[in-house]
Amino acid sequence: MGKTYSKRKDIEDIGVKRYNKTNRIFPGKPGEGHMEEPFTKTAAEYYTVGSWEKSGIAAGFTVKGGGTSKMFNGSLNLAFHVNDNIDFVRQNRQIVAERTGFPLSSWVGAEQTHEDHVQKVTLHDRGKGAADYGSSFPHTDGLYTDEKDILLVLAFADCVPIFYFAPKHERIGIVHAGWRGTTRGIAAKMVENWVKDGVPESEIEVVIGPSICRNCYVVDNRVIEAALPWLGKAGDLPYVEKTPGQYALDLKHLNQIILQRAGIPESRIQISNLCTSCREEDFFSHRRDRGRTGRMLGFIGIKGAPER
């Protein structure tokens, strides 16, 4: 759908209008406060998906504090592409590596160019994007694997992290979905790839993670027009018109709609209530911080048997 967006810009591609406190006026928006929060803060540096832990899955989302970075209003920047000191970023990643039990050598990252390419990861790929940005999978915004002892990591600062887990198949994945990736259907693309490999939609569990909420995210006609092909003629729309040509868009809810159209049962989808823009004490936000900000990491990995 739409033109190909082939190169990451210095700014996060998650919308059109700048943050404005007057945009935060819609109570009871879809995707906010209507279900139990799937993420729990289990460490000083991150939240995790508690319901998957018993299956040996480490799935989480970091916060902005507890690191060594000095240029942002938050010290745990984990992205290389935001002009932070690379040594600080590596130190911050090492902090998370030690906390999660996944060494940096097991991490795999992606370039994240707001496209719809998802990449299968094998043990041979371990370390790509772990200690530098250049070795990441190029033109990729989704990663998945069947292997243990690999930590899939993607960077976020308002875009939607989507976590996937198929327990019977021991397969995991993660997607980075800004408005471009969302409207290009990257959430469904992951499902399609898994189905081709014999994983039924009914056996895939999905968690939509912390990201910008509708109250904080106003976009123009261009974004809504890109979303329309995923929406029916009536029903529960993921946006509200705020003023003529300006819309408060719930990206979490839009991704839920896309996932359900891809065949994922509604009962298999959990949605976080956490907003990266509202919760300034916890998260970086590209919209709120007007582009000068760090990045959190969404991560997911299958823990192997401990060495004896």
C-alpha positions as CSV (number, residue, x, y, z in Angstrom):
1,M,0.0,0.0,0.0
2,G,1.2,3.5,-0.8
3,K,4.7,4.6,-1.8
4,T,7.7,2.8,-0.5
5,Y,9.4,4.5,2.4
6,S,13.0,3.3,1.9
7,K,15.2,5.3,4.3
8,R,15.0,6.2,8.0
9,K,15.0,9.9,8.7
10,D,16.5,11.5,11.8
11,I,12.9,12.0,13.1
12,E,10.5,9.3,14.0
13,D,8.0,8.7,11.3
14,I,4.9,8.4,13.5
15,G,2.7,11.2,12.3
16,V,2.2,14.7,11.0
17,K,1.3,17.2,13.7
18,R,3.5,18.2,16.6
19,Y,2.5,17.4,20.2
20,N,0.1,19.8,21.7
21,K,-1.5,19.4,25.2
22,T,-4.8,20.6,23.8
23,N,-4.9,17.4,21.7
24,R,-5.4,15.3,24.9
25,I,-9.1,15.6,25.2
26,F,-10.7,12.3,24.5
27,P,-11.7,10.1,27.5
28,G,-12.5,6.4,27.0
29,K,-10.6,6.0,23.7
30,P,-10.3,2.5,22.2
31,G,-7.2,0.6,23.3
32,E,-7.0,2.6,26.6
33,G,-8.3,1.2,29.9
34,H,-10.7,-1.4,28.5
35,M,-8.7,-4.5,29.5
36,E,-6.2,-5.7,32.0
37,E,-2.7,-4.3,31.5
38,P,-0.5,-7.0,30.1
39,F,2.8,-5.3,31.1
40,T,4.2,-5.3,34.6
41,K,7.3,-3.4,35.7
42,T,9.5,-6.3,36.9
43,A,12.9,-4.5,36.8
44,A,14.0,-0.9,37.2
45,E,14.8,-0.8,33.5
46,Y,11.8,-2.4,31.9
47,Y,8.3,-3.8,31.8
48,T,7.5,-7.4,30.9
49,V,4.6,-9.5,29.6
50,G,3.9,-11.5,32.7
51,S,1.6,-14.1,31.1
52,W,4.4,-15.4,28.8
53,E,7.1,-15.8,31.5
54,K,5.9,-19.2,32.6
55,S,6.6,-20.4,29.0
56,G,10.2,-19.2,29.1
57,I,9.5,-16.1,27.0
58,A,11.3,-12.9,27.9
59,A,9.2,-10.1,26.3
60,G,9.5,-6.6,27.5
61,F,9.7,-2.8,26.9
62,T,12.4,-0.6,28.5
63,V,11.9,2.7,30.2
64,K,14.0,5.9,29.8
65,G,15.9,5.9,33.2
66,G,18.7,4.0,34.7
67,G,21.4,4.3,32.1
68,T,24.5,6.4,31.2
69,S,23.3,8.7,28.4
70,K,23.6,12.4,29.0
71,M,22.0,14.2,26.0
72,F,18.3,13.4,26.6
73,N,15.9,13.9,29.5
74,G,16.4,10.2,30.4
75,S,19.6,8.2,30.5
76,L,18.7,4.7,29.2
77,N,18.7,5.6,25.4
78,L,19.2,2.3,23.6
79,A,19.3,3.4,20.0
80,F,22.4,4.1,17.9
81,H,20.7,6.4,15.3
82,V,19.8,9.4,17.5
83,N,23.3,10.9,17.7
84,D,24.0,9.7,21.2
85,N,27.5,8.7,22.2
86,I,27.9,5.2,20.9
87,D,29.8,4.1,24.0
88,F,26.9,5.2,26.2
89,V,24.4,3.3,24.1
90,R,26.6,0.1,24.3
91,Q,26.8,0.5,28.1
92,N,23.1,0.9,28.3
93,R,22.5,-2.2,26.2
94,Q,24.9,-4.1,28.4
95,I,22.8,-3.1,31.4
96,V,19.7,-4.5,29.8
97,A,21.6,-7.6,28.6
98,E,22.7,-8.4,32.2
99,R,19.2,-7.8,33.6
100,T,17.5,-10.1,31.0
101,G,20.1,-12.8,30.9
102,F,20.6,-12.4,27.2
103,P,24.2,-11.4,26.4
104,L,24.7,-8.7,23.7
105,S,26.2,-11.3,21.4
106,S,22.7,-12.9,21.3
107,W,20.9,-9.7,20.3
108,V,19.5,-9.1,16.8
109,G,18.2,-5.7,15.5
110,A,16.8,-4.1,12.4
111,E,17.3,-0.9,10.5
112,Q,13.6,0.1,11.0
113,T,12.7,2.1,7.8
114,H,8.9,2.1,8.3
115,E,8.4,-0.5,5.7
116,D,6.6,-3.9,5.9
117,H,9.5,-6.4,5.6
118,V,9.7,-9.0,8.3
119,Q,12.8,-11.2,8.6
120,K,13.3,-14.7,10.0
121,V,16.3,-14.9,12.3
122,T,18.6,-17.9,12.9
123,L,21.4,-18.6,15.3
124,H,23.8,-17.5,12.5
125,D,22.4,-14.0,12.8
126,R,23.1,-13.5,16.4
127,G,24.9,-10.2,17.1
128,K,23.6,-8.3,14.1
129,G,22.7,-4.8,15.2
130,A,23.7,-5.5,18.8
131,A,26.8,-3.2,19.1
132,D,26.2,-0.9,16.1
133,Y,23.4,0.2,13.8
134,G,25.2,-0.6,10.5
135,S,25.1,-4.4,11.0
136,S,21.3,-4.5,11.6
137,F,19.0,-6.2,9.1
138,P,18.5,-3.5,6.4
139,H,15.0,-2.3,5.3
140,T,13.4,-4.4,8.0
141,D,10.8,-3.6,10.7
142,G,9.9,-7.0,11.9
143,L,11.9,-10.0,13.3
144,Y,10.9,-13.5,14.2
145,T,12.6,-16.8,15.1
146,D,12.1,-20.4,16.2
147,E,15.5,-20.5,18.0
148,K,16.3,-20.2,21.7
149,D,18.8,-17.9,23.1
150,I,18.2,-15.1,20.6
151,L,16.9,-11.7,21.8
152,L,15.0,-9.8,19.1
153,V,15.2,-6.0,19.7
154,L,13.6,-3.0,18.0
155,A,13.7,0.7,19.0
156,F,10.6,2.8,19.8
157,A,9.6,6.3,20.9
158,D,5.8,6.4,20.2
159,C,5.5,3.8,17.4
160,V,3.6,0.6,18.2
161,P,5.6,-2.5,19.4
162,I,3.7,-5.7,18.5
163,F,4.8,-9.0,20.2
164,Y,3.9,-12.4,18.8
165,F,4.1,-15.9,20.4
166,A,3.0,-19.3,19.1
167,P,3.4,-21.6,22.1
168,K,2.9,-24.9,20.3
169,H,5.5,-24.0,17.7
170,E,8.0,-22.2,20.0
171,R,8.0,-19.2,17.6
172,I,8.3,-15.6,18.6
173,G,8.3,-12.2,16.8
174,I,8.3,-8.5,17.2
175,V,7.1,-5.7,14.8
176,H,7.8,-1.9,14.7
177,A,4.6,-0.2,13.5
178,G,4.4,3.6,13.0
179,W,1.6,4.9,10.9
180,R,3.4,4.0,7.7
181,G,4.2,0.5,8.7
182,T,0.7,0.1,10.2
183,T,-1.1,1.1,7.1
184,R,1.2,-1.0,5.0
185,G,-0.1,-4.0,7.0
186,I,3.1,-5.1,8.7
187,A,1.1,-6.6,11.6
188,A,-0.7,-8.8,9.1
189,K,2.5,-9.5,7.2
190,M,4.0,-11.3,10.2
191,V,0.9,-13.4,10.6
192,E,1.0,-14.3,6.9
193,N,4.6,-15.5,7.1
194,W,3.8,-17.7,10.1
195,V,0.7,-19.2,8.4
196,K,2.8,-20.1,5.3
197,D,5.1,-22.0,7.7
198,G,2.2,-24.0,9.1
199,V,1.3,-21.9,12.2
200,P,-2.5,-21.5,12.4
201,E,-3.8,-18.0,13.2
202,S,-5.8,-19.4,16.1
203,E,-2.5,-20.5,17.8
204,I,-0.8,-17.1,17.6
205,E,-0.9,-14.9,20.7
206,V,-0.3,-11.1,20.3
207,V,0.5,-8.3,22.7
208,I,0.3,-4.7,21.5
209,G,2.8,-2.8,23.6
210,P,3.3,0.7,25.1
211,S,3.0,3.4,22.4
212,I,1.3,6.8,21.8
213,C,-2.4,6.9,22.7
214,R,-5.2,8.6,20.7
215,N,-5.3,11.6,23.0
216,C,-1.7,12.4,22.1
217,Y,-1.7,11.6,18.4
218,V,-3.4,14.0,16.0
219,V,-2.8,13.4,12.3
220,D,-4.1,14.7,9.0
221,N,-6.1,13.3,6.0
222,R,-3.1,11.7,4.5
223,V,-2.7,9.3,7.4
224,I,-6.5,8.5,7.6
225,E,-6.7,7.9,3.9
226,A,-3.8,5.4,4.2
227,A,-5.7,3.6,7.0
228,L,-9.1,3.4,5.2
229,P,-8.5,0.2,3.2
230,W,-8.2,-1.7,6.5
231,L,-11.5,-0.3,7.8
232,G,-15.1,-1.3,7.0
233,K,-17.9,1.1,6.1
234,A,-19.2,1.2,9.6
235,G,-18.2,0.0,13.1
236,D,-15.7,0.8,15.7
237,L,-13.4,3.3,14.0
238,P,-9.9,3.9,15.4
239,Y,-10.0,7.7,15.1
240,V,-12.1,10.7,16.0
241,E,-12.2,13.9,13.9
242,K,-11.0,16.7,16.2
243,T,-11.3,19.6,13.8
244,P,-11.8,19.6,10.0
245,G,-9.0,17.6,8.5
246,Q,-7.4,16.8,11.9
247,Y,-8.0,13.4,13.5
248,A,-7.0,11.8,16.8
249,L,-5.8,8.3,15.8
250,D,-5.5,5.2,18.0
251,L,-2.6,3.3,16.3
252,K,-3.0,0.4,18.8
253,H,-6.6,0.0,17.9
254,L,-5.9,0.2,14.2
255,N,-3.3,-2.6,14.6
256,Q,-5.8,-4.7,16.5
257,I,-8.2,-4.3,13.6
258,I,-5.5,-5.3,11.1
259,L,-4.6,-8.3,13.2
260,Q,-8.2,-9.5,13.4
261,R,-8.5,-9.1,9.6
262,A,-5.4,-11.3,9.3
263,G,-7.2,-14.0,11.3
264,I,-6.0,-13.5,14.9
265,P,-9.0,-14.0,17.2
266,E,-9.8,-11.0,19.4
267,S,-9.4,-13.2,22.5
268,R,-5.7,-13.8,21.5
269,I,-4.9,-10.1,21.4
270,Q,-3.8,-8.1,24.5
271,I,-3.4,-4.3,24.4
272,S,-1.3,-2.2,26.7
273,N,-2.8,0.8,28.3
274,L,0.6,2.5,28.7
275,C,1.1,5.7,26.6
276,T,4.6,6.7,25.8
277,S,3.6,10.4,25.5
278,C,1.5,10.6,28.6
279,R,3.9,8.8,30.9
280,E,6.8,11.3,30.7
281,E,8.3,9.9,33.9
282,D,8.8,6.5,32.2
283,F,9.2,6.9,28.5
284,F,10.8,8.8,25.7
285,S,8.3,10.3,23.2
286,H,9.1,11.7,19.8
287,R,5.9,13.6,19.6
288,R,6.0,15.0,23.1
289,D,9.7,15.8,23.1
290,R,9.5,17.4,19.6
291,G,12.0,15.0,18.0
292,R,14.9,15.4,20.4
293,T,14.7,12.2,22.4
294,G,16.1,8.7,22.9
295,R,14.5,5.4,22.2
296,M,13.2,2.5,24.3
297,L,13.7,-1.1,23.2
298,G,11.0,-3.7,22.7
299,F,12.5,-7.1,23.1
300,I,11.5,-10.8,23.0
301,G,13.5,-14.0,23.4
302,I,13.1,-17.7,24.2
303,K,15.3,-18.7,27.1
304,G,17.2,-22.0,26.6
305,A,18.0,-24.5,29.2
306,P,20.6,-23.2,31.7
307,E,24.1,-24.5,31.3
308,R,25.2,-27.1,33.8
